[in-house]
Amino acid sequence: MEKWLDSSPKDHNKIENLKAKVKETNWARTSAAMSDWP
């Protein structure tokens, strides 16, 4: 992961977007799981 710190800004943006997407997906999954609870 440290390697990414040295990559170009464009790559850095790609990684940030990926991280944000993963976070959103995880949150959506968590919300869905919670809404299944009684």
HTML snippet that shows the backbone in 3Dmol.js (N, CA, C, O; Angstrom):
<script src="https://3Dmol.org/build/3Dmol-min.js"></script>
<div id="view" style="width:600px;height:400px;position:relative"></div>
<script>
const pdb = `
ATOM      1  N   MET A   1       0.823  -1.205   0.000  1.00  0.00           N
ATOM      2  CA  MET A   1       0.000   0.000   0.000  1.00  0.00           C
ATOM      3  C   MET A   1       0.861   1.260   0.000  1.00  0.00           C
ATOM      4  O   MET A   1       0.487   2.265  -0.603  1.00  0.00           O
ATOM      5  N   GLU A   2       2.006   1.212   0.669  1.00  0.00           N
ATOM      6  CA  GLU A   2       2.875   2.389   0.723  1.00  0.00           C
ATOM      7  C   GLU A   2       3.321   2.788  -0.681  1.00  0.00           C
ATOM      8  O   GLU A   2       3.570   3.963  -0.952  1.00  0.00           O
ATOM      9  N   LYS A   3       3.419   1.800  -1.570  1.00  0.00           N
ATOM     10  CA  LYS A   3       3.851   2.079  -2.944  1.00  0.00           C
ATOM     11  C   LYS A   3       2.951   3.129  -3.587  1.00  0.00           C
ATOM     12  O   LYS A   3       3.417   3.983  -4.342  1.00  0.00           O
ATOM     13  N   TRP A   4       1.669   3.057  -3.282  1.00  0.00           N
ATOM     14  CA  TRP A   4       0.710   3.968  -3.894  1.00  0.00           C
ATOM     15  C   TRP A   4       1.030   5.426  -3.600  1.00  0.00           C
ATOM     16  O   TRP A   4       0.711   6.304  -4.402  1.00  0.00           O
ATOM     17  N   LEU A   5       1.659   5.692  -2.453  1.00  0.00           N
ATOM     18  CA  LEU A   5       1.944   7.078  -2.073  1.00  0.00           C
ATOM     19  C   LEU A   5       2.887   7.725  -3.086  1.00  0.00           C
ATOM     20  O   LEU A   5       2.895   8.946  -3.241  1.00  0.00           O
ATOM     21  N   ASP A   6       3.685   6.901  -3.774  1.00  0.00           N
ATOM     22  CA  ASP A   6       4.663   7.445  -4.717  1.00  0.00           C
ATOM     23  C   ASP A   6       4.096   7.554  -6.133  1.00  0.00           C
ATOM     24  O   ASP A   6       4.741   8.123  -7.013  1.00  0.00           O
ATOM     25  N   SER A   7       2.896   7.013  -6.360  1.00  0.00           N
ATOM     26  CA  SER A   7       2.363   7.038  -7.725  1.00  0.00           C
ATOM     27  C   SER A   7       1.866   8.424  -8.103  1.00  0.00           C
ATOM     28  O   SER A   7       1.738   9.316  -7.264  1.00  0.00           O
ATOM     29  N   SER A   8       1.595   8.572  -9.376  1.00  0.00           N
ATOM     30  CA  SER A   8       1.172   9.876  -9.899  1.00  0.00           C
ATOM     31  C   SER A   8      -0.179  10.287  -9.314  1.00  0.00           C
ATOM     32  O   SER A   8      -0.929   9.435  -8.837  1.00  0.00           O
ATOM     33  N   PRO A   9      -0.493  11.570  -9.347  1.00  0.00           N
ATOM     34  CA  PRO A   9      -1.770  12.059  -8.819  1.00  0.00           C
ATOM     35  C   PRO A   9      -2.972  11.369  -9.457  1.00  0.00           C
ATOM     36  O   PRO A   9      -3.979  11.117  -8.796  1.00  0.00           O
ATOM     37  N   LYS A  10      -2.854  11.068 -10.740  1.00  0.00           N
ATOM     38  CA  LYS A  10      -3.975  10.418 -11.422  1.00  0.00           C
ATOM     39  C   LYS A  10      -4.241   9.057 -10.779  1.00  0.00           C
ATOM     40  O   LYS A  10      -5.384   8.699 -10.496  1.00  0.00           O
ATOM     41  N   ASP A  11      -3.154   8.305 -10.555  1.00  0.00           N
ATOM     42  CA  ASP A  11      -3.301   6.998  -9.922  1.00  0.00           C
ATOM     43  C   ASP A  11      -3.861   7.178  -8.517  1.00  0.00           C
ATOM     44  O   ASP A  11      -4.691   6.393  -8.059  1.00  0.00           O
ATOM     45  N   HIS A  12      -3.396   8.217  -7.847  1.00  0.00           N
ATOM     46  CA  HIS A  12      -3.851   8.463  -6.479  1.00  0.00           C
ATOM     47  C   HIS A  12      -5.359   8.691  -6.464  1.00  0.00           C
ATOM     48  O   HIS A  12      -6.060   8.190  -5.586  1.00  0.00           O
ATOM     49  N   ASN A  13      -5.852   9.447  -7.437  1.00  0.00           N
ATOM     50  CA  ASN A  13      -7.294   9.706  -7.526  1.00  0.00           C
ATOM     51  C   ASN A  13      -8.052   8.407  -7.768  1.00  0.00           C
ATOM     52  O   ASN A  13      -9.121   8.178  -7.201  1.00  0.00           O
ATOM     53  N   LYS A  14      -7.481   7.567  -8.619  1.00  0.00           N
ATOM     54  CA  LYS A  14      -8.125   6.284  -8.911  1.00  0.00           C
ATOM     55  C   LYS A  14      -8.276   5.485  -7.626  1.00  0.00           C
ATOM     56  O   LYS A  14      -9.326   4.903  -7.355  1.00  0.00           O
ATOM     57  N   ILE A  15      -7.204   5.468  -6.840  1.00  0.00           N
ATOM     58  CA  ILE A  15      -7.199   4.708  -5.592  1.00  0.00           C
ATOM     59  C   ILE A  15      -8.213   5.301  -4.616  1.00  0.00           C
ATOM     60  O   ILE A  15      -8.948   4.567  -3.954  1.00  0.00           O
ATOM     61  N   GLU A  16      -8.250   6.629  -4.528  1.00  0.00           N
ATOM     62  CA  GLU A  16      -9.207   7.274  -3.614  1.00  0.00           C
ATOM     63  C   GLU A  16     -10.638   6.937  -4.035  1.00  0.00           C
ATOM     64  O   GLU A  16     -11.491   6.667  -3.189  1.00  0.00           O
ATOM     65  N   ASN A  17     -10.896   6.953  -5.346  1.00  0.00           N
ATOM     66  CA  ASN A  17     -12.239   6.624  -5.838  1.00  0.00           C
ATOM     67  C   ASN A  17     -12.591   5.185  -5.489  1.00  0.00           C
ATOM     68  O   ASN A  17     -13.718   4.882  -5.096  1.00  0.00           O
ATOM     69  N   LEU A  18     -11.604   4.304  -5.641  1.00  0.00           N
ATOM     70  CA  LEU A  18     -11.811   2.895  -5.336  1.00  0.00           C
ATOM     71  C   LEU A  18     -12.142   2.733  -3.857  1.00  0.00           C
ATOM     72  O   LEU A  18     -13.075   2.020  -3.486  1.00  0.00           O
ATOM     73  N   LYS A  19     -11.353   3.414  -3.015  1.00  0.00           N
ATOM     74  CA  LYS A  19     -11.583   3.343  -1.565  1.00  0.00           C
ATOM     75  C   LYS A  19     -12.992   3.828  -1.232  1.00  0.00           C
ATOM     76  O   LYS A  19     -13.698   3.210  -0.436  1.00  0.00           O
ATOM     77  N   ALA A  20     -13.394   4.937  -1.847  1.00  0.00           N
ATOM     78  CA  ALA A  20     -14.724   5.495  -1.581  1.00  0.00           C
ATOM     79  C   ALA A  20     -15.806   4.510  -2.012  1.00  0.00           C
ATOM     80  O   ALA A  20     -16.815   4.340  -1.328  1.00  0.00           O
ATOM     81  N   LYS A  21     -15.584   3.869  -3.143  1.00  0.00           N
ATOM     82  CA  LYS A  21     -16.564   2.907  -3.646  1.00  0.00           C
ATOM     83  C   LYS A  21     -16.709   1.744  -2.673  1.00  0.00           C
ATOM     84  O   LYS A  21     -17.818   1.307  -2.363  1.00  0.00           O
ATOM     85  N   VAL A  22     -15.568   1.252  -2.196  1.00  0.00           N
ATOM     86  CA  VAL A  22     -15.586   0.126  -1.259  1.00  0.00           C
ATOM     87  C   VAL A  22     -16.323   0.526   0.007  1.00  0.00           C
ATOM     88  O   VAL A  22     -17.120  -0.240   0.548  1.00  0.00           O
ATOM     89  N   LYS A  23     -16.043   1.751   0.477  1.00  0.00           N
ATOM     90  CA  LYS A  23     -16.695   2.232   1.695  1.00  0.00           C
ATOM     91  C   LYS A  23     -18.203   2.274   1.491  1.00  0.00           C
ATOM     92  O   LYS A  23     -18.967   1.845   2.356  1.00  0.00           O
ATOM     93  N   GLU A  24     -18.633   2.798   0.332  1.00  0.00           N
ATOM     94  CA  GLU A  24     -20.067   2.898   0.039  1.00  0.00           C
ATOM     95  C   GLU A  24     -20.701   1.513  -0.015  1.00  0.00           C
ATOM     96  O   GLU A  24     -21.792   1.293   0.510  1.00  0.00           O
ATOM     97  N   THR A  25     -19.995   0.580  -0.659  1.00  0.00           N
ATOM     98  CA  THR A  25     -20.518  -0.779  -0.782  1.00  0.00           C
ATOM     99  C   THR A  25     -20.660  -1.414   0.589  1.00  0.00           C
ATOM    100  O   THR A  25     -21.682  -2.029   0.893  1.00  0.00           O
ATOM    101  N   ASN A  26     -19.627  -1.263   1.421  1.00  0.00           N
ATOM    102  CA  ASN A  26     -19.673  -1.832   2.766  1.00  0.00           C
ATOM    103  C   ASN A  26     -20.825  -1.229   3.554  1.00  0.00           C
ATOM    104  O   ASN A  26     -21.543  -1.942   4.255  1.00  0.00           O
ATOM    105  N   TRP A  27     -21.000   0.077   3.440  1.00  0.00           N
ATOM    106  CA  TRP A  27     -22.076   0.757   4.168  1.00  0.00           C
ATOM    107  C   TRP A  27     -23.434   0.263   3.674  1.00  0.00           C
ATOM    108  O   TRP A  27     -24.340   0.025   4.472  1.00  0.00           O
ATOM    109  N   ALA A  28     -23.572   0.111   2.363  1.00  0.00           N
ATOM    110  CA  ALA A  28     -24.843  -0.355   1.804  1.00  0.00           C
ATOM    111  C   ALA A  28     -25.147  -1.756   2.327  1.00  0.00           C
ATOM    112  O   ALA A  28     -26.289  -2.065   2.668  1.00  0.00           O
ATOM    113  N   ARG A  29     -24.124  -2.596   2.389  1.00  0.00           N
ATOM    114  CA  ARG A  29     -24.317  -3.960   2.886  1.00  0.00           C
ATOM    115  C   ARG A  29     -24.730  -3.932   4.349  1.00  0.00           C
ATOM    116  O   ARG A  29     -25.643  -4.643   4.768  1.00  0.00           O
ATOM    117  N   THR A  30     -24.037  -3.091   5.122  1.00  0.00           N
ATOM    118  CA  THR A  30     -24.334  -2.995   6.550  1.00  0.00           C
ATOM    119  C   THR A  30     -25.760  -2.505   6.756  1.00  0.00           C
ATOM    120  O   THR A  30     -26.495  -3.041   7.585  1.00  0.00           O
ATOM    121  N   SER A  31     -26.144  -1.487   6.000  1.00  0.00           N
ATOM    122  CA  SER A  31     -27.496  -0.931   6.125  1.00  0.00           C
ATOM    123  C   SER A  31     -28.531  -2.001   5.777  1.00  0.00           C
ATOM    124  O   SER A  31     -29.544  -2.137   6.464  1.00  0.00           O
ATOM    125  N   ALA A  32     -28.278  -2.749   4.724  1.00  0.00           N
ATOM    126  CA  ALA A  32     -29.215  -3.785   4.304  1.00  0.00           C
ATOM    127  C   ALA A  32     -29.340  -4.843   5.400  1.00  0.00           C
ATOM    128  O   ALA A  32     -30.441  -5.301   5.707  1.00  0.00           O
ATOM    129  N   ALA A  33     -28.217  -5.224   5.980  1.00  0.00           N
ATOM    130  CA  ALA A  33     -28.228  -6.229   7.042  1.00  0.00           C
ATOM    131  C   ALA A  33     -29.004  -5.710   8.251  1.00  0.00           C
ATOM    132  O   ALA A  33     -29.771  -6.448   8.870  1.00  0.00           O
ATOM    133  N   MET A  34     -28.801  -4.438   8.579  1.00  0.00           N
ATOM    134  CA  MET A  34     -29.464  -3.865   9.746  1.00  0.00           C
ATOM    135  C   MET A  34     -30.967  -3.751   9.524  1.00  0.00           C
ATOM    136  O   MET A  34     -31.754  -3.946  10.450  1.00  0.00           O
ATOM    137  N   SER A  35     -31.365  -3.434   8.287  1.00  0.00           N
ATOM    138  CA  SER A  35     -32.798  -3.267   8.006  1.00  0.00           C
ATOM    139  C   SER A  35     -33.512  -4.621   8.044  1.00  0.00           C
ATOM    140  O   SER A  35     -34.740  -4.671   8.108  1.00  0.00           O
ATOM    141  N   ASP A  36     -32.750  -5.714   8.004  1.00  0.00           N
ATOM    142  CA  ASP A  36     -33.367  -7.048   8.077  1.00  0.00           C
ATOM    143  C   ASP A  36     -33.704  -7.415   9.517  1.00  0.00           C
ATOM    144  O   ASP A  36     -34.503  -8.317   9.767  1.00  0.00           O
ATOM    145  N   TRP A  37     -33.084  -6.702  10.463  1.00  0.00           N
ATOM    146  CA  TRP A  37     -33.346  -7.004  11.868  1.00  0.00           C
ATOM    147  C   TRP A  37     -34.769  -6.603  12.240  1.00  0.00           C
ATOM    148  O   TRP A  37     -35.297  -5.631  11.697  1.00  0.00           O
ATOM    149  N   PRO A  38     -35.386  -7.324  13.140  1.00  0.00           N
ATOM    150  CA  PRO A  38     -36.748  -6.997  13.589  1.00  0.00           C
ATOM    151  C   PRO A  38     -36.781  -5.665  14.317  1.00  0.00           C
ATOM    152  O   PRO A  38     -37.844  -5.232  14.763  1.00  0.00           O
TER     153      PRO A  38
END
`;
const viewer = $3Dmol.createViewer("view");
viewer.addModel(pdb, "pdb");
viewer.setStyle({}, {cartoon: {color: "spectrum"}});
viewer.zoomTo();
viewer.render();
</script>
